[in-house]
Amino acid sequence: MFKSLNRIRAAFAQASKRRRTMRELNELPPETRKDIGWPESGEVDEIRLPF
């Protein structure tokens, strides 16, 4: 039971980290995003949790 809870907690932590990273990348100036190959701000796919 605790293994399952730890996996769920880890999945939430990973999803949170991805959201934070995507938000930070989207806040960069357009020129910088273009230089690093980050797509233009538009509809971003929702991060799906594995459960």
Secondary structure by P-SEA (a helix, b strand, c coil): caaaaaaaaaaaaaaaaaaaaaaaaaaccaaaaaaaccccccccccccccc
